[in-house]
Amino acid sequence: MTRATGTRRDPAAGARSVARKLALQALYRLQLNDGPWQDLVTDFRTEEDMARADETFFVALVQGIAVDRVALDERLAAYTDRKPVELDPVEHAVLLIGIYELLHHPEVPWRVVLNEAVAITKRFGATDGHKFVNAVLDRAARELRPHEQ
């Protein structure tokens, strides 16, 4: 339990955050140089941060997004004012991760999905990219997870 809030922190949360960061990097690479998702997983298994990552979660993100990228982009297009191919590659990858998690990982609360996406965009994205990511994923969460609102 944390003293300030009295809430329990999921011990796997840190490992999933690292997995998201590595998935962002893998999906960024996939956008620039399309190829089999299995190659990405193989390449990223040797990354230094993988030792701290939830590798199963990383593989699920990369595989799920790579395999279903067209359908995820179609969903994403409904929440943005531009085509997914016109998005900054970092923001695009973060949004794909967020949409995928909202759809396929109900065990992760929508607020966690948004907070993680905003944090990773602040770290790797454009100056105000986190504001765009937050707005898009907030719209998506309201539609995809109305029971959590």
N, C-alpha and C positions, 0 to 999 in steps of 0.2 A: 504494500500500500504506500502511496505517496503521502507524506505528512500534510502537505498544503491542501490537498483536495479530499483525501480519505478514499480515493479510488484505487483500484488495482490496475496496474499496467500489465498488459499481455507480454510475457517474456519473449514471445516470438516476433513481436512488433519490430524490433530493431533489425532482426534478420530479414524480415519481409521488406523493410525500407532499403536495405542494401540490395536485395533482389530486384526491387523496382529500379534502383539506380543502374544496375547492370543491364536490366531489360531495356531501359531507356537507351543506353549506349548501343546495345545490340540492334534495337529497332531503328535507331538513327542510321547505323551502318547499313541495315537492310534497305532503307529508303534510298541511300546513295548508290548501293551496289546490290541489286536484287540477287538472291540466291537461296539455296535451301536453308530452312530454319535450323536443321540439324547441324549444319556447318557453324552457325552462330553459337549454338549451345556448346559444341566441341571447342571452339575458339575461346569462349568465355569461361570454360571450366578451369582454365589455367590462370585466370585473372587473380591477382593478389587478394582482392576483396571477396572472392567467392568463398573463402574459408569462413567469413562472417555472415554470408548470405544464406537464406533459405533456398537451397538449390532446387528443391521440388517446386517451389512457388515461381522461381525464375524460369524454369523450363516450361511450366504451365502458361506463364505470361507470353513467353516468346513463341511457343508452339501455337497456342490458341489465337494469338493476334496474327501471326504469319499465315496460318491456315485460313482464317476468317477475315482477312484484311479488307476485302471488297465489301462485305456485308457491314463490317464495323465502320468503314468510311461512309457508307450510305446512311447509317444511323447518325454518325457524326455530322454529316451535312445538314441534317434536320435541326441541329442545335447551333449552327454557325451561320454567319452572313457571307461566307465564301466557301469555295470548294476545298476539300481537304488537301488536294495537290498544291493549292496556293498557300497553304500554311507554312510557317517556319518549321523546319524538320524537327527541332526539339519540341516545340509545342504540339506538333502533330503526333509525335511518339508518346508524349505525356497524355494527350487526350485519348489516344488509342488504349493506353494502359488503363486510364480511368473508366472509359466506357466498358472495356472488357471486364474490369473488376465489378462495376455496377451490375453487369449482366450475369456474370458467372461466379462471383464470389460473395454470396449473400452473408457469409460469416464475417465479412469486413464491413463495418458500418459505413454508410455513405459519407458521413462527416470525416471519417478517417481517409477514405478515398480522396475527398477534396483536399484535406489538409496535406496529405502526402504529395498530391499532384502540385499544389501550390508551392510547397517547400522545394521540391525537385526543380520546378520551373524557375524559382528565384535563384537557385544555385547554377543551373545550366542554361537557362533561356535568356531571351532578350529582356531589357530593362523592365518593361511593364507587362511582359508576357504572362506573368502570374495572374494578373487581373483578368485577362482574356480567358485563361484556363479555368479560373474560378467561376466566371460567369457561365461558360459553356457547360462545365460539369454540374453546376448548380441546376441549370435547366434540365440536363439529362437526368439527374437524381430525382427531381420532382416528378418526372414521367416514369422512370424505370423503378423507382423505389418509393411510391407514394405512401405506403404503409409506415415508412420510417420518418416521415415529415412531422 
